[in-house]
Amino acid sequence: MTAATQVVNVPEGDSVPEGRIGFGAFLNAEWIKIRTVRSTFWTLVSLAVVSIGLTVLICALSADSLAKDLAETPPDADAHPDELISVGVVFGQVAALVLGVMVMSSEYATGMIRATLTAMPRRTSVLVAKAVVLVALLFVIGTVVAFIGYFAGNAFFENKDIGVSLDSPGVTRALIGNGLYVAVLGLFGFALALLMRHTAGAITVGLAMIFVVGSLVSLLPGSWGDWVSKLMPGNAGGAVTAARQYDDSLLSPWVGFGVFCAEVGVLLVLGWWRFTRKDA
């Protein structure tokens, strides 16, 4: 007695898939997921509205006083319009952190991660694809938002003849740095979600590290306290978003951003280790 053999007919024009799925398929799958989730849209809208809105508002309210300060002889050393061209990112960065957390934690919350790993069991490829899509999206949005905020806010300074040109020292670097910072900040939240697998917990820890702990460690005594303050994620990474550095105790923009990237890299490695070795 022989077992029946089932014949699968492939429609004309189609071909039977061969070999391994390419990395492009992972990227496409993650791009579809991130752009079709409503929370992504509203989070990015929040990032844009808050960052641009606050930048424009602060520039509009401070244009008169800055013009008067700069007209004094000698001019006030602390009065520089370029420090306000991207001030809104301080508040908009919250949205980037939240999006980074939700890209990973939402799949655990809904159980979607099991379906993802069933369809694509190469866990490292899944993880890298998620990170690449997240970073690319946040970098583009963050950079565009920074330039829009600059042009809109700088219009108020131009009216007072104290406009900040793009070729002024540190300005272009700060605007692009906004995109870089929010992209890596999203990865920071992504790494926390990988480690904690809990949306509220990862967001709470991330916000505390950026806004609370980063300020409190400056109260620690001695030179070691100064170094701890310099190395905190928000203090180190945020320096690249400012055109002018006023606090000499902080790391220089690119050095600080490099430290921030290294810190996030360590968290990502730890998250990758857990992701590839623990059950979903």
C-alpha positions as a printed Julia matrix, in Angstrom:
280×3 Matrix{Float64}:
  0.0    0.0     0.0
  1.5    3.29   -1.01
  0.82   6.7     0.48
 -0.92   9.23   -1.71
  1.3   11.95   -3.03
 -0.1   15.48   -3.0
  0.79  17.57   -6.02
  0.86  21.35   -5.59
  0.2   23.23   -8.8
  1.99  26.56   -9.02
  0.0   29.15  -11.0
  1.49  30.08  -14.33
  3.88  32.97  -14.03
  4.72  32.2   -10.39
  7.79  30.37   -9.23
  8.52  28.22   -6.25
 10.65  30.23   -3.79
 14.19  28.96   -3.46
 16.91  29.52   -0.9
 16.83  31.82    2.08
 14.71  34.93    2.41
 16.82  38.01    1.74
 17.28  40.78    4.29
 15.21  43.08    2.09
 12.15  41.0     2.94
 12.76  41.61    6.63
 13.09  45.35    6.03
  9.92  45.42    3.95
  7.97  43.51    6.59
  9.09  45.85    9.37
  8.41  48.93    7.24
  4.86  47.71    6.59
  4.33  47.09   10.29
  5.66  50.43   11.52
  3.83  52.56    8.94
  0.47  50.81    9.27
  0.22  51.17   13.05
 -1.79  54.26   14.05
  0.37  54.9    17.11
  3.37  55.52   14.82
  1.55  58.25   12.93
  0.32  60.05   16.04
  3.67  59.74   17.8
  5.48  61.31   14.85
  2.82  64.02   14.61
  3.4   64.76   18.29
  7.16  64.95   17.72
  6.72  67.39   14.83
  4.05  69.58   16.43
  5.79  69.87   19.79
  9.28  70.42   18.36
  8.28  72.93   15.68
  5.57  74.61   17.74
  7.73  75.24   20.8
 10.7   76.37   18.71
  8.56  78.92   16.87
  6.81  80.05   20.06
 10.03  80.55   22.02
 11.72  82.35   19.11
  8.7   84.64   18.7
  8.55  85.51   22.4
 12.29  86.08   22.79
 13.04  88.0    19.57
 12.49  91.46   21.09
 14.54  90.85   24.23
 17.38  89.24   22.29
 17.48  92.16   19.85
 17.76  94.6    22.77
 20.48  92.56   24.48
 22.51  92.3    21.28
 22.18  96.06   20.73
 23.89  96.8    24.04
 27.54  97.8    24.2
 29.22  95.52   25.03
 26.64  92.91   23.99
 25.43  90.41   26.53
 27.66  87.35   26.17
 24.75  85.06   26.96
 22.38  86.47   24.34
 22.69  84.4    21.17
 19.72  83.61   18.9
 21.34  80.43   17.62
 20.76  78.71   20.94
 16.99  78.78   20.29
 16.8   77.5    16.71
 16.15  73.91   17.82
 15.04  74.34   21.41
 11.82  72.4    20.77
 13.67  69.11   20.46
 14.08  69.08   24.23
 10.37  68.31   24.43
  9.91  66.5    21.12
 12.49  63.9    22.08
  9.91  62.28   24.37
  7.95  61.17   21.31
 11.07  59.61   19.76
 11.75  57.63   22.92
  8.13  56.45   23.12
  8.13  55.33   19.48
 11.33  53.36   20.0
  9.83  51.57   22.97
  6.54  50.81   21.22
  8.16  49.38   18.09
  9.39  46.49   20.22
  7.15  46.32   23.28
  3.84  46.47   21.39
  4.6   43.15   19.74
  5.05  41.56   23.15
  1.91  43.22   24.5
 -0.26  41.92   21.64
  1.49  38.57   21.19
  2.41  39.56   17.62
  6.03  38.7    18.33
  5.17  34.99   18.18
  3.69  35.35   14.71
  6.69  37.42   13.62
  9.2   34.81   14.78
  7.14  31.97   13.35
  7.13  33.6     9.92
 10.74  34.8    10.22
 12.66  32.66   12.71
 16.0   34.4    12.09
 15.82  36.51   15.23
 18.93  38.59   14.63
 17.71  39.59   11.18
 14.31  40.54   12.62
 15.97  42.66   15.27
 18.35  44.41   12.87
 15.52  45.13   10.42
 13.39  46.7    13.17
 16.31  48.86   14.29
 17.24  49.99   10.75
 13.66  50.98    9.89
 13.24  52.82   13.21
 16.52  54.75   12.87
 15.92  55.7     9.24
 12.38  56.92    9.95
 13.33  58.97   13.01
 16.43  60.45   11.39
 14.48  61.68    8.35
 11.57  63.03   10.42
 13.85  64.55   13.07
 16.03  66.33   10.5
 13.08  67.66    8.49
 11.38  68.87   11.69
 14.57  70.6    12.82
 14.96  72.5     9.54
 11.28  73.51    9.47
 11.56  74.76   13.05
 14.71  76.69   12.13
 13.2   78.46    9.12
  9.94  79.23   10.92
 11.56  80.43   14.14
 14.38  82.31   12.44
 11.82  84.43   10.58
 11.1   86.26   13.84
 14.82  86.92   14.33
 15.15  88.14   10.74
 12.44  90.72   11.42
 14.62  92.07   14.22
 17.83  91.92   12.14
 19.34  89.24   14.35
 18.72  86.27   12.02
 20.87  83.15   12.22
 22.27  81.95    8.89
 22.8   78.3     8.06
 26.52  78.88    7.59
 26.93  80.25   11.12
 29.22  78.08   13.28
 27.48  74.97   14.52
 24.04  75.71   13.03
 23.89  73.09   10.26
 25.57  70.56   12.54
 22.94  71.22   15.22
 20.05  70.81   12.79
 21.36  67.52   11.42
 22.32  66.59   14.98
 18.65  66.82   15.92
 17.88  64.05   13.46
 20.8   61.96   14.67
 19.89  62.44   18.32
 16.21  61.5    18.02
 17.17  58.47   15.89
 19.58  57.12   18.5
 17.17  58.11   21.27
 14.59  55.91   19.56
 17.14  53.09   19.61
 17.63  53.77   23.32
 13.93  53.17   23.93
 14.03  50.17   21.59
 16.86  48.62   23.63
 15.04  49.22   26.91
 11.93  47.52   25.5
 14.04  44.56   24.42
 15.37  44.17   27.95
 12.15  44.86   29.86
  9.44  43.71   27.41
  7.02  46.13   29.05
  5.85  49.39   27.48
  5.14  51.47   30.58
  8.24  50.25   32.39
 10.59  50.95   29.48
  9.13  54.44   28.9
  9.37  55.27   32.61
 12.99  54.14   32.87
 13.92  55.94   29.66
 12.35  59.25   30.68
 13.88  58.99   34.14
 17.35  58.42   32.71
 17.07  61.35   30.28
 15.26  63.96   32.37
 15.56  63.05   36.05
 18.69  61.05   36.78
 20.7   63.09   34.29
 20.0   66.21   36.34
 20.3   64.68   39.8
 23.76  63.18   39.29
 25.17  66.7    38.89
 24.62  67.03   42.64
 27.13  64.28   43.37
 30.29  65.66   45.02
 33.75  65.7    43.52
 35.15  65.26   40.05
 33.68  61.78   39.68
 30.24  63.3    40.03
 31.05  65.68   37.16
 32.1   62.76   34.98
 28.98  60.77   35.79
 26.9   63.79   34.8
 28.81  64.14   31.51
 28.21  60.5    30.62
 24.48  60.37   31.27
 22.65  59.6    28.0
 20.7   62.85   27.71
 23.63  65.07   28.68
 26.09  63.32   26.36
 23.83  62.86   23.34
 21.93  66.13   23.57
 25.03  68.27   23.06
 24.99  67.59   19.32
 21.6   69.34   18.99
 22.9   72.72   20.19
 24.67  75.17   17.9
 26.61  76.7    20.8
 27.99  75.0    23.88
 27.52  77.07   27.02
 28.3   74.5    29.69
 32.03  73.73   29.63
 31.46  70.82   31.99
 29.71  68.83   29.23
 31.42  66.8    26.53
 31.9   68.36   23.11
 29.04  67.67   20.65
 30.54  64.83   18.61
 32.37  63.23   21.53
 29.19  63.31   23.58
 27.16  61.84   20.72
 29.75  59.09   20.32
 29.46  58.25   24.02
 25.68  58.17   23.72
 25.9   55.8    20.74
 28.27  53.53   22.69
 25.9   53.42   25.65
 22.97  52.55   23.42
 25.12  49.96   21.68
 25.8   48.2    24.98
 22.08  48.11   25.77
 21.33  46.76   22.29
 23.85  43.94   22.7
 22.28  42.98   26.02
 18.83  43.16   24.48
 19.95  41.09   21.5
 21.35  38.43   23.84
 18.05  38.17   25.67
 15.98  38.28   22.48
 17.9   35.44   20.83
 18.02  33.2    23.89
 14.73  33.7    25.69
 11.26  32.55   24.68
  9.01  35.15   23.12
